[in-house]
Amino acid sequence: MKQNRVDVFGIGCVVLDQLALLTHFPHPDEKLEMVDHLEQVGGPVPTALRQMARLGLTTAFSGLIGDDRSGSIIRDGLKASGVDVELLQTLPGCCSGFALAWSSLERGERAVAAHNRSLPALASDVLPENRFPDCRLFHIDGQEHRTIADIVLKMKDRESQISIDTGSFRESTLDLLPLMDYIIMPGLFPQIWLGNSCPDTLEETSSLVADRYPQAELVVLTDGASGSAACARGRIIRQQAFSVTTVDTTGAGDIHCGALLARILCGDSFEEALRYAAACAAIKASRLGNGRLAEDTEVRAFLSDRAISL
C-alpha cells in the first residue's frame, strides 16, 4: 500500500560517513592524533531530508543499503532523525556505501573519499515505484541511475515539484536538468561542464544556467565561504556566507540545500530562503558532524544576533 502524503520524498545515494577532525592535513608518511572522530549518515539527499525533518517537514527516503553494520547505522540514523525509511531497500550480500572525510582545523577545509561500488544502480526491480508516496516536492541527487528520469516524470504527473542537488559533475546529470523546478549545484559543476565558456562570477553563471533551463523556477550555485548566487526568472539574488569559526564543512552544502527547499515550501521568498539556508550551513560548519542539526529557533537566533531579520 502506498504511503500517506509527505512534504518531501527523496531518492539518492546514502553512505555512512566516517569523520576525522585533525589539526591539519597530514603530509606524506606523517601520522596524526585525531582531535575527534564520529560516524554519521551521509549523502546529499538523506542529509537534506534530515535537515528538512528537523525544521518540521514530513520526509521519506528511498535508496539502497547493504545488510551490514553500516546499513543498520544508516537506517537507524535516518529513522531517529524523523525521516520515513519504509522504502529504504536492503540488498543481501552487499556492502553499504561509505565515505571517509577529514576536516582540518588549521584551514577550515575538508577532504572526502567515497566508495559505493558494491551496490547496483538503482532500478525499478529494487525500487517499488507503486509504493512511492505523494509529495509536494521530489528531491534527487546527480548520481547516475537508469530509471530516475522515468520516476521524475511519474512524480510530475502527480503534480510534485522536482528538485536536484547535482553534486559533482556527471554528464548524465545534464539529461535530468530540463525536468527540474529547482536546480542546486556547486560552483565547480558549471566550471567543468562549460569549460572556458563558463563566466567568471557566480551571478553570471547562475544566469547562464537559468537561460539554458528556463522551466526552472530557481537556479542556485553555491561556493562555500563565497556564499551563493541564484537566478529566479531572470532576477539575480546574491547571498554571502556568514562568518563562523569553521570546524567541519562536510555536508554543509547538503544542509544548505535542505534548509533552502524547506523554507521555500514554507512560503518564504527566495531571498529569505537563501538567507535562512546560509545561516543553517554556517551553524553546521561550526560543529563536527551532522548529529545536532539546527532547529528553526536556533537559526532565527543566529540571524537575530547579526541584526538580520527574515
N, C-alpha and C positions, 0 to 999 in steps of 0.2 A: 504493500500500500504506500502511495506517495506521502511524503512528509507534509505537514502543515506549512503554510506560507511563512517565509522568513524575510528579514530585511535584505540580507546579503548571503548569497550562495557562492562558494568559490571552488575551483578545481586548479590544482597545480602541484608542483614539486614540494615535497616535505622532507626534511632531513633532521637529524639530531646534531645540533651544534655542540662542539667541544671547544670552549673558550679558554684562552690563557692570557692573563694580564701580565705584561712584562714591563720592566723599567725602560727597556729599549729593545729594538730588534737585534737579535744576535748576529755577530759576524760569523763567517765560515769557521767551523770547528769550535766555536765558543759555546759554553754551557752556562745557562742562567737559572737562577732560582725564580720560580713563578711568584708574582705578588699575590695572585688569586687565580682561581680556576672554577669553572662550573659547566654544567650541561643544560641545554635548553632546546625547545622546539624551534626549528628554523625553516626558512623557505619564504619567499615573497608573499604568497597568498595566505598561508596559515598565520604568519606573523601579522599581516594586515587585519585578518579576521579577528585575531586575539585582541588587537587594539580596538577594533570596532565594538567587540563584545564588552570590553572594559568601559566603553563610552555609552553603553546601554542599548546597542542594537542587537537583534537576534541574528545569529550567523550559523551557517552549516558548511562543512568542508568535505570534499571527496578527493582522494588521492591514493597513492599506493605505498604500503609499507611491507616489510618482511615480518616473518614470525620469529623475530629475535628480540633480545633485550631492548635494543634501540627502538624497535617498533612499539613495544609496550610503553616505553617512556613517552614517545610521541603521542600515542593515543591518550594516555593518562594526562599529559600536559595540556593538550588541546581541550579535553573534557573539563579539566579543572579551571580552565580559562573561560568557560562558558560557550565554547564552540561545539555545535552538534556534530558528533563523529559517527553517526549511524551509517553513513555512506563511505567512511574510510575503509579501504579494501586491504586486507591482509593476505599476502601471497605466500603460501607454504614453500619452504626451501629457499627463500630469497633473503638477502640482507637488505635492511633498510638503508636509505641514503644517509650519509653523514658528511659533516664539514668540520675541518679544523680551522680555527680562527685565532690569530694572535693580535692583541692590541698593545700599542706602545704608549706608555705614559709620557715618554720623552717628547714624542712628536704628535701625539693625539691621532695616530693613524692605525689602520688595521690591515692585515693580510689574511686571505682566506684560500684554502684548498678544499675542494668538494669532490665527493665520489658518489655516484648514483647509478652505476652501470649494471648492478646486479638485477635491477628491476626492468621489466619490459616497458615498451612505450605504452602510454595509455590507449586503450582501445575499447570498443563497445562491448566486447565479450567479458571485460572485467569491470566496466563501469555500468551500473544498472540505470540507464537513462530514463526508463519509465518510472523510476522512483525519485528522480530529481525534484526538489521542492520548487514551488513557485516562489519568486523573489522579486523584490524591487530592483535589485542590482545583481548581475552575474559578473564575478571578478575572476580573471585568469592571469597567468604569467606568460612569459615568452618562451617557455620550454616547448620543444618540438614534440608534438604527438599527433597521431594520424587523424583522430576523429574530432579534434576540438572545434574546427570550423563548422562541422555539421551540428555540434552541440550548441554553439553560439547561435546559429540560425534558428534552432528549435527554441532556445530561450528568448530570442527576439520575437518569435511567433507568440510567445506567452506574454509579450509586452514588457519584458525585463529590459532595463538598460544594461549596457555592456561596458566593462572597463578592463584595461590591461596595464599591468606593470611589466614593461618589456624586459627589464633586466639587461644582461649582456647581449651584444648584437648577435642575432642569428638571422640568416637570410629568410628562413621560413616564417619568421615573425612578421615580416612585411606583408605577407598574404593575409594576415589577420587584421591589420590596421584599418582597412576600409570598412570593417564591420563594427568598429568601436565608437561608443559615445564619449568615452573618456580615455585619453591616451596619456600615460605617465611613463617617462623614460629618463634614465640618467643621461647627463650631457655627453658622455662618451659614445652613446649609441649613435647619434647622428654624425658624430665625427668619423666613425668607422664607416657608416653607411654612405655618407655623402662625400667623404674624402675632401679633396681640395675645394669642392663647391660648397662646403659647409661654412656658413657665416661665422664671423669672429665672436659674436655675442650670443648669450642665451636668448635674449629678446628676439633678435633677428632669426635665430634658428627655430624658436617656437613658432614664429610667424610662418616661416617657410614650411615646416611640417604641417601646420594647420591648413595652409593653402593646398597641400597635396591631399589632405584628408578632410574636405570641407564638411563631411557629415558629422564630424566630431564636435561636440559642444565645447570641449575644453582639451587643450594640449598643454601638458606640463613637462618642463625639463628641470631636472634637479642637478645640483652640482655641489653637494656637501656644504662646506663652510661658505661657499659663494652664494648659497640660497637657491632660489628657484625663479623661473620665468614662465609665464603661461600666456597662451593666446586663446581668447574666447570670442569666436566670431569676428576676428579682426582686431579685437581690443587686447592690448598688451598689459599684463599685470606682473609687476616685479615685487618679489618678496625676499628681503635679506634674511640670512640665517641669524639667529640670536647667539650672542657670545656667551659661552659657558666654559667651565674647566672640563675639558674632554677626557673621559676615561675609556670609553668603548663606543665606537660608531657602528659596530656590527648590528645590522637590522634597522638602523636609523632611517634608511630610505623606505623600508617596508612599513615602519611605524608612521612615517610621514604620509605615505600613500593611504594607509588605513584611516588615519585621522582626517585627511582631506576628503576622502569619499564619504566618511561618516557625517561630517559637517554639511556636505552638500545635500545628503539625504535628509538631514535635519532642517534644511531650508536656508542655510547661510548663503550669502553671496559668495562668489568665487574669491573675492578679496578677503573676506572674513575666514573662509575655509582655509586658504593658503596661510594666513597669519596663524591660525589655530594649529595647523599641521606643523608649521615651523617651530612653534613652541613645544609641541609634543616630541618632535625629533630632538630638540635641544635638551629636553629633560632626559630623554633616553640616553643621549650621548654622554651625559654627566654620570651615568651609572654603568656598572658592569652587567651585561646581560639584559634580558627582557623579562626577568622574573617579576618585577614590580612595574607594570605599565602605568602611565599617568592616567588618573581619573579626571573627569571634567572639572571638578573643583580645583584640582591642583594646576591644571592648565590655565584656568582663569586667574588663579592667584599669581602664577608666573607672569602672565601678561599685566596684571594689575600692578605688580611690583615694578614694572617698567613703564608705568603710566600709559599702558596701551589698552584700549577697550575694543571689544568686538562689535 
